[in-house]
Amino acid sequence: MSTAAQTPQAAQFRREILDYFESVRCPDRPYGSFRYAAGQSQPTVYASVYAAMARHLLNAMGSVDAEKRRQWAAYIQSFQDEDGLFKEPQLAHEGSWYVPPHMEWCGWLHLTTHVIIALTALGATAAREFALLRRFYDPDALRAWLRARDFDRAAFVGNEVMNLGVLFQYARDFQNVSAAGPAMEILLDWLDETQDPGTGLWGNAFDTPERMDSAYQAAYHFYPLYEYDRRPIRCAEAIIDSMLAMQTPQGGFGIRENTSGCEDIDAMDPLARMFFRTRHRRDDVRHALERAIGRVLENRTADGSFAFIKDSEFFYGSRFLYARRGEGSTFCAWWRTLSLAIATRVVTDHPLAGVPWRFPHCPGYEFWPGAGDRAFGLPPSRAIV
């Protein structure tokens, strides 16, 4: 939780994001049902999950009474399949990402890695073990799967490996699945072995802007796995150099002028993490994140949310996960807000540092090490519980 004084700007921002989520809540459905965007008519579990994560991140879950939180968690739990993964059948339509061949980098593994954070925020735990993980508890099978990752599609590999790693960590720590611990060690050892020391990234080549663009977006997904397990991240200085090199004149990150929510956080998050790991280019990192905050805020939409890409429509893998041009979405409201929460761990004099941010102790996108920084011999990060 933030110890900084809550500024008027922080209070207004927090209120606007919470009001946005309330505007897409479905009051005639089970509590915790939300539409993905204002233009949608049907609720989706993704939106429910984003709403829970955002409310907890803004330290506002306490304003939802215990019975409503129980109903909200039960609604999300109702989507867990017999194999342990969370699935929403309506998303699996023709042309969606929730049918093969997309299922490893997106699909139900991706949904499940979001669900576990939302359930943690609501004080609940996934009811069933992730049976799909059992084949990966065989060391030979896991190593074969890892060797088969195609770094010519590095950005996809980032999601594939993070999905698996996050679920290993959750199964080990929240469901007491002992086999998940050794599997996670194999995965982290593989990441150590395949990391490029010159860039701190992963991939087959880094000699074009397009390859660097794909590689830095992939690498973002691996660093939280290390941090959650308190495992030192190698090549912190090279990581900083790589991420700073991707900043655009507009303040976002990537190789296009109008950068996306994923491109931006994929550099903002590692820069903030590495800031607490090394003294390398600290002023440059702080300045880059300050500029990035400004660019993120330029993506606000009139409905109180954010755009994924400014002034563009956004298809997020399903017709039920679609936002029109000028319209925000529950994904972007959470995702862009998360990027601001992370950046203000470093840019502590920004007005939004006064938001009483709260990060859950759970593997995945929202994990922030907090007092665990002491394990690395550095001062603890500010404002984390």
C-alpha positions, 0 to 999 in steps of 0.5 A, spaced: 500 500 500 502 506 498 505 511 503 505 517 499 499 522 500 494 521 496 494 527 491 487 530 488 490 527 481 490 520 484 484 521 487 480 523 481 484 517 477 482 512 482 475 514 482 474 515 474 477 507 473 472 505 479 466 508 476 468 506 469 468 498 471 461 500 475 459 503 468 460 496 465 457 491 471 451 487 469 446 489 475 441 483 473 447 478 473 450 474 479 455 480 482 461 480 479 459 480 472 461 485 467 461 487 460 468 487 456 466 494 453 460 499 453 458 497 446 458 489 448 451 486 451 454 480 454 458 479 460 464 475 460 469 472 465 475 476 462 471 482 464 470 480 471 477 478 472 479 485 470 475 488 474 477 484 480 484 485 479 483 493 478 479 494 484 484 490 488 490 494 485 487 501 486 486 498 494 478 499 493 476 491 494 474 493 501 468 497 499 465 491 496 462 487 502 464 480 504 458 477 501 459 480 494 466 478 494 464 471 495 459 471 490 464 474 485 469 469 486 463 464 485 461 466 479 469 466 476 470 459 479 464 457 475 468 457 469 473 452 471 473 446 467 474 438 469 482 439 467 482 445 472 483 450 466 478 456 466 474 456 460 469 460 457 465 457 451 462 463 448 469 465 446 471 459 442 467 461 436 470 461 428 476 466 428 477 467 435 484 466 439 480 461 443 481 455 438 487 452 435 492 454 433 492 459 438 491 455 445 498 455 448 500 462 447 493 465 448 487 461 450 485 457 456 492 457 459 492 465 458 485 466 461 487 461 467 493 466 469 489 472 469 483 468 474 488 466 479 490 473 480 483 475 481 481 470 485 487 472 490 484 479 490 477 476 492 480 472 497 479 465 494 483 459 491 482 455 484 478 450 487 481 444 482 488 442 481 490 444 474 490 437 471 493 439 464 500 441 468 501 433 470 504 431 463 509 437 464 511 434 471 515 429 467 522 432 466 523 429 460 517 432 457 517 439 460 525 439 457 522 437 450 516 442 450 521 447 452 526 446 446 521 446 441 519 453 443 520 457 436 524 464 438 522 466 431 515 467 434 519 470 440 513 474 442 508 468 442 513 464 446 513 469 452 506 468 453 507 460 452 512 460 457 509 465 462 503 461 462 506 455 464 511 458 469 505 462 473 501 456 473 507 451 476 508 457 481 501 457 483 500 450 483 506 449 488 504 455 493 497 455 493 495 448 491 500 444 495 502 440 488 509 438 490 511 436 483 510 443 481 516 445 484 521 441 481 518 443 474 519 450 475 526 449 477 527 446 470 523 452 467 528 457 470 534 453 469 532 453 461 531 461 461 538 462 464 541 457 459 537 461 453 538 468 455 542 472 451 548 476 455 549 481 450 541 484 451 538 480 457 533 478 452 531 471 449 531 470 441 535 467 435 537 474 433 537 481 435 540 485 428 533 488 426 528 493 429 523 488 428 527 482 431 528 487 437 521 489 438 519 481 438 524 479 443 523 485 448 516 483 448 517 476 449 522 477 455 517 482 459 513 475 461 519 472 464 522 477 469 516 476 474 517 468 474 524 470 476 522 475 481 516 471 484 521 465 486 526 470 488 531 468 483 536 473 481 535 476 474 542 476 470 544 481 465 540 487 469 544 492 465 544 489 459 536 489 460 536 496 461 540 498 455 535 494 451 529 497 454 531 504 453 533 503 446 526 501 444 523 508 447 520 512 441 520 519 441 513 520 443 514 516 450 512 509 448 516 503 447 516 499 440 518 500 433 511 504 431 509 511 433 502 509 436 504 504 441 500 499 444 498 497 451 502 491 451 508 494 447 509 500 453 508 495 459 513 490 456 518 495 457 516 499 463 515 493 467 522 491 466 525 498 467 522 498 474 524 492 476 531 493 474 531 499 477 531 496 484 537 491 481 542 495 479 545 502 479 546 502 472 543 508 468 538 510 474 537 517 471 535 515 464 530 509 467 527 514 471 526 519 466 524 514 461 518 512 465 516 519 467 515 520 459 512 513 459 507 515 464 505 521 460 504 517 454 500 512 457 495 517 460 494 520 452 491 513 451 485 515 456 478 514 453 472 519 454 468 513 458 474 513 463 478 507 461 484 507 456 485 505 449 490 499 447 492 503 441 490 510 441 484 512 436 484 505 434 479 499 435 481 493 438 479 486 437 482 482 443 481 475 440 473 474 440 467 478 438 465 478 445 472 482 447 472 488 442 472 495 443 470 500 438 475 506 436 474 511 442 472 506 446 475 503 452 475 496 455 476 492 461 482 489 459 485 496 457 483 499 464 486 494 468 492 493 463 494 501 462 493 502 470 497 496 472 503 500 467 502 506 471 502 503 478 509 499 476 512 506 473 510 510 479 514 505 484 520 509 481 517 516 479 515 517 486 514 524 485 508 523 480 501 525 482 499 518 481 504 515 486 499 518 491 494 512 489 494 507 494 496 501 490 496 494 492 499 488 489 497 481 491 502 476 493 500 471 487 505 469 481 503 473 475 503 480 471 501 483 478 507 480 482 511 486 485 517 483 490 516 489 495 520 487 502 523 481 498 528 486 495 532 486 501 534 479 499 538 482 493 542 487 498 538 493 495 533 497 499 526 495 499 521 497 493 516 503 496 509 502 497 508 495 497 504 490 501 
